[in-house]
Amino acid sequence: MRTKCLMVAFWIALFAHLIILPDRVFSQADFYKGKTITIIQGRDPGGTGDMRVRAMIPFLQKYIPGNPNIVSEYMPGGGGRKAANHVYRSARPDGLMIGNPGLGMVAASVLGESGVLYDLDKFFYLGSPYSSYHPIFLTRRQAGLSSIEKLTAASGVRIGGQSVGFSTYNEGRLFAYILGLKDPKFIAGYGGPEIDQALIRGEVDARATAADSVAQRNPDWIEGGLVDFHAILEIPKGDKHPQFKQLPELESFARSDRDRKVIILSRAFRVAGGPSVVPPGTPKDRVAVLQEAFRKTYKDPEFLREYKKLTGDEASPLLPEDHEKAIRDIPREPEIIELYKKIAGAGPLPPR
């Protein structure tokens, strides 16, 4: 009798599992079917960050149950703070709004910058298509700054950037600080591709940008000798870029342990990649569905090829669970944070 009861209990449990599990799957498919997911991007269209998002979209449509439509909305400003604030405070937490504000949202929060109205630790993280990055510092050839010696001897070099707090703006300032430029001038307010045009027109003399962006977007700069390359920041350290491995690594110009630590903090911000997030309060089952769709996207060989095609970079995905850990592990030493804040701010660079 006991054996018979156990068998009956087993078959009841199995039947319930087979009935309930598909209901959960179908409920998510029913929810997303015919819906539109909006990705709020904290940037202008056309730059490398936008290309990273565009590479993901068709695969997310494929892997999210119900195959919803996915569109981008651009909300540049505050180095990603405007978009992050919107997603955190104004977006309905229903699984139909995803934020991709840009890496600046991480730095702004850790550094305690003004205008941060979100809690970095309360977002749900969906991962990032990259966790390695190679910012380089370059000048236009006609500026006549063809060597580190000429660059550091010049005064008032004009460095183009996006909004104050944007990652490439911060890196331009970091290069200028560590290289020891004399009284550099920082001109912000450009979109990513606009800085390239301003550089060639002579409106600015220098910029920091991704090595892969140059290889993809401006191969003529390399082939035609239109710019001079001066230094590179390896993220993670020791990861050499195949086309720029001859460039000196920025840390080699550090004069003190303080310099090295601020470089380490900058690397930590970049390892966090390009965060995709959903707002707190989003139902956990929908968060789980989105996280799984992002995992499958990052692991799809077709996505890796599309990502390479659009960005010129090899994807180095950070999965959702690893992304949350990367955010938690960012160093937050007060003295170094204060120094980084001055470097990444709008005022004059701090003295060394």
Secondary structure as the mmCIF struct_conf table of DSSP 4:
data_model
#
loop_
_struct_conf.conf_type_id
_struct_conf.id
_struct_conf.beg_label_comp_id
_struct_conf.beg_label_asym_id
_struct_conf.beg_label_seq_id
_struct_conf.end_label_comp_id
_struct_conf.end_label_asym_id
_struct_conf.end_label_seq_id
HELX_RH_AL_P HELX_RH_AL_P1 ARG A 2 TYR A 32
TURN_TY1_P TURN_TY1_P1 LYS A 33 GLY A 34
STRN STRN1 THR A 36 GLN A 41
BEND BEND1 GLY A 42 ARG A 43
TURN_TY1_P TURN_TY1_P2 PRO A 45 GLY A 46
BEND BEND2 GLY A 47 GLY A 47
HELX_RH_AL_P HELX_RH_AL_P2 THR A 48 TYR A 63
BEND BEND3 ILE A 64 ILE A 64
TURN_TY1_P TURN_TY1_P3 PRO A 65 GLY A 66
STRN STRN2 ASN A 69 TYR A 74
HELX_RH_3T_P HELX_RH_3T_P1 GLY A 78 GLY A 80
HELX_RH_AL_P HELX_RH_AL_P3 ARG A 81 ASN A 85
HELX_RH_PI_P HELX_RH_PI_P1 HIS A 86 SER A 90
BEND BEND4 ALA A 91 ALA A 91
BEND BEND5 PRO A 93 LEU A 96
STRN STRN3 MET A 97 ASN A 100
TURN_TY1_P TURN_TY1_P4 LEU A 103 LEU A 103
HELX_RH_AL_P HELX_RH_AL_P4 GLY A 104 VAL A 110
TURN_TY1_P TURN_TY1_P5 LEU A 111 GLY A 112
TURN_TY1_P TURN_TY1_P6 SER A 114 GLY A 115
BEND BEND6 TYR A 118 TYR A 118
HELX_RH_3T_P HELX_RH_3T_P2 LEU A 120 LYS A 122
BEND BEND7 PHE A 123 PHE A 123
STRN STRN4 PHE A 124 TYR A 125
STRN STRN5 SER A 128 SER A 128
BEND BEND8 PRO A 129 PRO A 129
BEND BEND9 SER A 131 SER A 131
STRN STRN6 TYR A 133 TYR A 133
STRN STRN7 PRO A 135 ARG A 140
HELX_RH_3T_P HELX_RH_3T_P3 ARG A 141 ALA A 143
TURN_TY1_P TURN_TY1_P7 GLY A 144 GLY A 144
BEND BEND10 SER A 147 SER A 147
HELX_RH_AL_P HELX_RH_AL_P5 ILE A 148 ALA A 153
STRN STRN8 SER A 155 SER A 155
BEND BEND11 GLY A 156 GLY A 156
STRN STRN9 ARG A 158 GLY A 160
BEND BEND12 GLN A 162 SER A 163
TURN_TY1_P TURN_TY1_P8 VAL A 164 GLY A 165
HELX_RH_AL_P HELX_RH_AL_P6 SER A 167 LEU A 179
TURN_TY1_P TURN_TY1_P9 GLY A 180 GLY A 180
STRN STRN10 LYS A 182 LYS A 182
BEND BEND13 ASP A 183 ASP A 183
STRN STRN11 LYS A 185 ILE A 187
HELX_RH_AL_P HELX_RH_AL_P7 GLY A 192 ARG A 201
TURN_TY1_P TURN_TY1_P10 GLY A 202 GLY A 202
BEND BEND14 GLU A 203 GLU A 203
BEND BEND15 ASP A 205 ASP A 205
STRN STRN12 ALA A 206 ALA A 210
HELX_RH_AL_P HELX_RH_AL_P8 ALA A 211 ARG A 217
HELX_RH_AL_P HELX_RH_AL_P9 PRO A 219 GLU A 223
TURN_TY1_P TURN_TY1_P11 GLY A 224 GLY A 225
STRN STRN13 VAL A 227 ILE A 232
STRN STRN14 ILE A 235 ILE A 235
BEND BEND16 PRO A 236 PRO A 236
TURN_TY1_P TURN_TY1_P12 LYS A 237 GLY A 238
TURN_TY1_P TURN_TY1_P13 PRO A 242 GLN A 246
BEND BEND17 LEU A 247 LEU A 247
HELX_LH_PP_P HELX_LH_PP_P1 PRO A 248 PRO A 248
STRN STRN15 GLU A 249 GLU A 249
HELX_RH_3T_P HELX_RH_3T_P4 LEU A 250 PHE A 253
BEND BEND18 SER A 256 SER A 256
HELX_RH_AL_P HELX_RH_AL_P10 ASP A 257 VAL A 271
TURN_TY1_P TURN_TY1_P14 ALA A 272 ALA A 272
BEND BEND19 GLY A 274 GLY A 274
STRN STRN16 VAL A 277 VAL A 278
TURN_TY1_P TURN_TY1_P15 PRO A 280 GLY A 281
HELX_RH_AL_P HELX_RH_AL_P11 LYS A 284 LYS A 299
HELX_RH_AL_P HELX_RH_AL_P12 PRO A 301 THR A 311
BEND BEND20 GLY A 312 ASP A 313
STRN STRN17 LEU A 318 LEU A 318
HELX_RH_AL_P HELX_RH_AL_P13 PRO A 320 ARG A 328
TURN_TY1_P TURN_TY1_P16 ASP A 329 ASP A 329
HELX_RH_AL_P HELX_RH_AL_P14 PRO A 334 ALA A 344
BEND BEND21 GLY A 345 GLY A 347
HELX_LH_PP_P HELX_LH_PP_P2 PRO A 348 PRO A 351
#
